[in-house]
Amino acid sequence: MPRPSPTNLTHKNVLTCAEVRSRVRQFLDLHYSFRNFDTELSRRTYKKIFETLDSSKYYFIESDLAKFNQYQDKIDVMIARADCK
């Protein structure tokens, strides 16, 4: 199955905010040490997102990361509220 790209995204292969929240709950139900998506896990998630998307540090510049930094401690709250803004 091809991976989604901006040109081939359809409603079938895009997660809604509610689906993200549901999947996070399922993941945490099965996780051996994390039971809640708290600020610590939010920070780890934030770090992992950028390590995964730009491990070689070619794509994002400092000003890009500065814009995203405001979400570092809020991912948990945003998921709980199903807020994908």
Secondary structure, DSSP 8 states (H G I E B T S, - for coil): -----TTT--GGGS--HHHHHHHHHHHHHH-SS--S--HHHHHHHHHHHHHHH-TTS-S--HHHHHHHGGGTTTHHHHHHTT---
